[in-house]
Amino acid sequence: MWSVQSFAERCAALPARARLLGTAVSGAAMLVAIIVGVMAHAPRSALFATPLHADQVGEVEAQLAQWRVPFTPRADNVIVESRRRSELLLRLSLAGVPHAHVATTSEALANLGVLTPQSVIDAQTRTGLAGDIEMGLRSIDGVEDARVIVAPAHTAEFADQHASDATASVRLHLRAGVHLTRAQIEGIRAFVAASVPQLDAARVTIVDDRGVALGAGEDDGDDGATRERELQSALDAALGPGMAIVRVHEARTQAATEHRETLRAPVAGAVTRSLDTESYDDGAKRYRKSDERDDRGAETRETVARTAAGALVRVSTAVFLDASRAGDLVRVRDLAAATVGYDPRRGDQLSVEAVEFHRALRARSDPWMLAYGILTALLPFVALAVAAIALTKAALPALVGLVRAHAESVAVERATRTVAGYAPAQVRGVLAHEPPHAAAAIISALPAATAAAVLELYPAHEREAIVRRMQRAHAPIVPDLDEVLRTHA
């Protein structure tokens, strides 16, 4: 069975030249793996051309994490793959991320000094206060962005001046499909008024992107939005999320109207009686005419009905049900009628229909694909580590053998110099505990007469072993390649 240990033993058993050849091949493979890994790694670059502020970097990081886009955060930018930079910039622009940086009070007043004029301090204070309010409004659900302009109160210091109260103007950028209720608008108004000294809530003007003042009249759509949310939540709870789509529209009067009605009722019998009598006597030449009027009295009642502008005229409700899972439409209609306050005498309309829903394909997070992506990114480094380990395993025995051979050669040379002037008996005593190959190396370096005398002092079997090693040709450090191939063919 193959194992790392057996592979290492086989590599160690190869000749030195073969091991060096394997080491060279492994080094070349490692270099190729490094080059392939560097080339396979996608080039990365900064996402934005200009540095961002810390709050903007946080917005971008949160959005990229929600989209599951790999990135590397930096203090003033985000590093992404260069090939996806244009795509990510477009998606972030459509999502409105990041918001424009707003200077808060701490930032606006950071560079003020002792000699700064009071007018500059007041202007920076207003700028920082407006920034604080804008940051607070951005965190409200449904508000995408906000712009605040604060005009502080002005006191009349001279007789020809006029005092003015503090005012504030707020422009809200709402998310698509979001309608603020009257309670939310009044809450925003109170929040802004409480943030500015000497500011009355009545002097806070709030408009949307269309320039329409919010909370200024009865036609803000508050009741319609409330009815729509209540019916949507009821259907989601009864049928399940995504089963129904609800739209509610309210028609309101555009101008004030007045209806006057006068009723007259008799007290008893007829209200009035009229009698006209006319006669003519030709003989007597007389003409007579009488006119009688009888008014017994009447009870008069006048009713005046005034309707202010913005009064509710009609409520139109549409409910779209998923045709693939639609249930009893009659029961859904009854539920919708009870929820929105359906009144047919008022002219309300209620329509409940089953339609085919268009469902966009959603990207699923496959754990196997995620693991595959991680392994693909780590594969060059894993290959590099495996090649380094294999190279170390293959080269270590060769290095150990070379060091050992060098140490033995140094020891033999030292012993040869030591025994060069000794008598044969003394040389034999020095080589008493040396192995045959070491004794053969030392004796072969002695003069022929001394070497023969030393060999005669050895027993026959030891002498044969030493002579056999002395007669064997020395193997080169790196054997010939043809010999290696013939040996392992």
Sequence and secondary structure as in RCSB ss.txt:
>XXXX:A:sequence
MWSVQSFAERCAALPARARLLGTAVSGAAMLVAIIVGVMAHAPRSALFATPLHADQVGEVEAQLAQWRVPFTPRA
DNVIVESRRRSELLLRLSLAGVPHAHVATTSEALANLGVLTPQSVIDAQTRTGLAGDIEMGLRSIDGVEDARVIV
APAHTAEFADQHASDATASVRLHLRAGVHLTRAQIEGIRAFVAASVPQLDAARVTIVDDRGVALGAGEDDGDDGA
TRERELQSALDAALGPGMAIVRVHEARTQAATEHRETLRAPVAGAVTRSLDTESYDDGAKRYRKSDERDDRGAET
RETVARTAAGALVRVSTAVFLDASRAGDLVRVRDLAAATVGYDPRRGDQLSVEAVEFHRALRARSDPWMLAYGIL
TALLPFVALAVAAIALTKAALPALVGLVRAHAESVAVERATRTVAGYAPAQVRGVLAHEPPHAAAAIISALPAAT
AAAVLELYPAHEREAIVRRMQRAHAPIVPDLDEVLRTHA
>XXXX:A:secstr
   HHHHHHHHHHS HHHHHHHHHHHHHHHHHHHHHHHHHS  EEESSSS   HHHHHHHHHHHHHHT   EE S
S EEEEGGGHHHHHHHHHHHT S      HHHHTTT  TT  HHHHHHHHHHHHHHHHHHHHHTSTTEEEEEEEE
E  B   STT   B EEEEEEEEE TT    HHHHHHHHHHHHHHSTTEEEEEEEEE TT  BTTSSS S HHHH
HHHHHHHHHHHHHH TTSEEEEEEEEE SS EEEEEEEEEESSS SEEEEEEEEEETTTTEEEEEEEEEE  EEE
EEEEEEE TT EEEEEEEEEEETTS   HHHHHHHHHHHHT  GGGT EEEEEEE           HHHHHHHHH
HHHHHHHHHHHHHHHHHHHHHHHHHHHHHHHHHHHHHHHHHHHHTTS HHHHHHHTTTS HHHHHHHHHTS HHH
HHHHHHTS HHHHHHHHHHHHS    SS  HHHHHHHT 
